[in-house]
């Protein structure tokens, strides 16, 4: 089984910063991609940032403010969030697309439980 454990969420004032972490553990051969999604009340879940083996991509609303990175040795992805705005308030979910076995190219998709980020004005 694979588990994604998120940390770093909390309450911060507008203009402040938070750093989210997500560590994947379990039966993991290799991670193809990891990303962060968020869902605000009454809104659809949306992509915030994603990192693959050869690219990164961001939602337009966070470009220039958020930075995604990963530590392959630790199977961990980070999201550095700067200049936070009240509209960034949401539950942030970690996602991983990974291979579980060196014997198969099949990939699997997993989600973390989510971590609350609240930005006050």
PEUR-V833924 format. One record per residue. N is the residue number from 1. RES is the residue in one letter. SS is DSSP state (alpha for helix, beta for strand, coil for the rest). D_FIRST is the distance of its C-alpha to the first C-alpha in Angstrom with 1 decimal. Layout:
# PEUR-V833924
[[N:RES:SS:D_FIRST] [N:RES:SS:D_FIRST]]
This chain:
# PEUR-V833924
[[1:X:coil:0.0] [2:X:beta:3.8] [3:X:beta:6.7] [4:X:beta:10.3] [5:X:beta:13.0] [6:X:beta:16.5] [7:X:beta:19.8] [8:X:coil:23.5] [9:X:coil:24.6] [10:X:beta:27.7] [11:X:beta:31.4] [12:X:beta:33.6] [13:X:beta:37.1] [14:X:coil:38.0] [15:X:coil:38.4] [16:X:coil:35.9] [17:X:coil:32.7] [18:X:beta:29.1] [19:X:beta:26.2] [20:X:beta:22.7] [21:X:beta:19.8] [22:X:beta:16.1] [23:X:beta:13.8] [24:X:beta:10.5] [25:X:beta:8.4] [26:X:beta:5.6] [27:X:coil:5.9] [28:X:coil:8.8] [29:X:coil:12.1] [30:X:beta:14.0] [31:X:beta:14.3] [32:X:beta:17.0] [33:X:beta:17.7] [34:X:beta:17.0] [35:X:beta:19.2] [36:X:beta:20.5] [37:X:beta:21.7] [38:X:beta:23.8] [39:X:beta:25.3] [40:X:coil:28.6] [41:X:coil:30.2] [42:X:coil:31.7] [43:X:coil:30.2] [44:X:coil:27.7] [45:X:coil:24.6] [46:X:beta:25.6] [47:X:beta:24.5] [48:X:beta:25.6] [49:X:beta:24.7] [50:X:beta:22.5] [51:X:beta:22.4] [52:X:beta:21.8] [53:X:coil:22.9] [54:X:coil:26.5] [55:X:coil:27.1] [56:X:beta:26.7] [57:X:beta:27.8] [58:X:beta:28.7] [59:X:coil:30.0] [60:X:coil:33.8] [61:X:coil:33.9] [62:X:coil:32.2] [63:X:coil:33.6] [64:X:coil:35.5] [65:X:coil:33.9] [66:X:beta:30.1] [67:X:beta:28.6] [68:X:beta:25.1] [69:X:beta:24.0] [70:X:beta:21.1] [71:X:beta:20.6] [72:X:alpha:18.8] [73:X:alpha:18.8] [74:X:alpha:16.9] [75:X:coil:14.6] [76:X:beta:16.5] [77:X:beta:18.7] [78:X:beta:21.7] [79:X:beta:24.2] [80:X:beta:27.7] [81:X:beta:29.6] [82:X:coil:33.4] [83:X:coil:36.3] [84:X:coil:34.3] [85:X:coil:36.0] [86:X:alpha:35.8] [87:X:alpha:34.5] [88:X:alpha:31.4] [89:X:coil:30.5] [90:X:beta:27.2] [91:X:beta:23.7] [92:X:beta:21.8] [93:X:beta:18.3] [94:X:beta:16.2] [95:X:beta:14.8] [96:X:beta:13.1] [97:X:beta:13.6] [98:X:beta:11.9] [99:X:beta:11.8] [100:X:coil:9.1] [101:X:coil:11.9] [102:X:coil:15.5] [103:X:coil:16.7] [104:X:coil:16.0] [105:X:coil:17.1] [106:X:coil:15.0] [107:X:beta:13.4] [108:X:beta:10.9] [109:X:beta:11.7] [110:X:beta:10.0] [111:X:beta:12.2] [112:X:coil:12.9] [113:X:coil:14.9] [114:X:coil:18.1] [115:X:beta:20.8] [116:X:beta:24.4] [117:X:beta:27.1] [118:X:beta:30.6] [119:X:beta:33.7] [120:X:beta:37.0] [121:X:coil:40.3]]
